Amino acid sequence: MTLDTNHLDYGTDELPFSSATRADSLLFVSGQGGIDSETGEIKADDLEAQTITTIKNIENILRQHGLTLEDIVKVNIFLTERKHYQPFNQIYSRLMPRPYPARTLVYCELNFDLLVEINVIAQFK
C-alpha cells in the first residue's frame, strides 16, 4: 500500500491533524505508523520494519522541533495483535533510550494495514 505523505506535517481536509503541536513545554506528536515518509509505502506484515519506521518518523518530527527520543516523557502504543506484544517489546527496547518513558499499550484495529501506531509527548528542557 502507498499513501500520499506530502501533507502529513500540516494536515488537510482528508487528514485533519498536524504531525505535532506544542503546548507550553510539551510537544504532542500525532500517531505515527510504519509509513515511509519519502515513498508512502508500508511494509505489510512486517512488525519489525513497521516499528523501526514508526520510531524513525517520530524521531524526524522531534528533530524538526529541536528534540530527540530522549526528550519523550510519555508513549502510547497501539498494536493490532496480542501476539506482537513480546516481539514489539524486544524491538522497542533496542530503539528507545533509557530510562524508558511512561508507556501505555492497547490492542485495536489500525488504518492502512498498520500493525503498530505510536504517539508521544516530549518535553522541551
Stockholm file with secondary structure:
# STOCKHOLM 1.0

chainA/1-125         MTLDTNHLDYGTDELPFSSATRADSLLFVSGQGGIDSETGEIKADDLEAQTITTIKNIENILRQHGLTLEDIVKVNIFLTERKHYQPFNQIYSRLMPRPYPARTLVYCELNFDLLVEINVIAQFK
#=GR chainA/1-125 SS CBCCCTTTTTCCSSSCSCSEEEETTEEEEEEEESBCTTTCBBCTTCHHHHHHHHHHHHHHHHHHTTCCGGGEEEEEEEESCGGGHHHHHHHHHHHSCSSCCEEEEEECCCGGGCSEEEEEEEECC
#=GC SS_cons         CBCCCTTTTTCCSSSCSCSEEEETTEEEEEEEESBCTTTCBBCTTCHHHHHHHHHHHHHHHHHHTTCCGGGEEEEEEEESCGGGHHHHHHHHHHHSCSSCCEEEEEECCCGGGCSEEEEEEEECC
//
